[in-house]
Amino acid sequence: TLTFTPNAEKSYTGQARILSNDPNYPEMSVTLKGKGVDLCRICSGVIQVNTGEDPYELGGFLSIFGSEDSKTVTVSNIGDKPLKISAVNVKNDAIAPAGTFKITGLKTPMTLEPNESGSFNVVYSATGEAIEFAVPELDSNVVHILSDDQWEPDYVIKLNGVLAAVLDLDLE
């Protein structure tokens, strides 16, 4: 029995020597050839995002008197190859900003191995009396997760937040 266990995707050659007590053929040589192939199913890193709600939206931020509200985003690699995340950027409302979103708790670039996860926080702080809502068409109030995922290299999450002062709260 011969076993072939390649450690790279390439062609291999070798020789097997067979020794016996046969007086006519005490030694025989057999040429061996094999090829290492990758048996991956997907053959790529694949991004999966968990925001605790719709994976393409992160809302419900509430800033009371300028305090910060934070929510966690988990990014996982559900592929069978490493996933390289090159950057995570937040784009705030540039036209009529009433608050700011920022990213904390993340160092990029980073690589997630298959079935590995990482996380970061999106932090919102209101600076004026208004409601912040995402306008992806204007690249406003969104997070971009840039990776080498071949199907979704720019994963976009919409962000929505509100300053408590614009709410008509009846506390009675």
Buried (B, 14 or more C-beta within 10 A) or exposed (E): EEEEEEEEEEEEEEEEEEEEEEEEEEEEEEEEEBEBEEEEEEEBBBBBBEBEEEBBBBBEBBBEEEEBBEBEBBBBBBBBBBBBBEBBEBBBBEEEBBBBBEBEEBEBEBBBEBEBEBEBBBBBBBEEEBEBBBEEEEBBBBBBBBBBBEEEEEBBBBBBBBBBBEEEEEEE
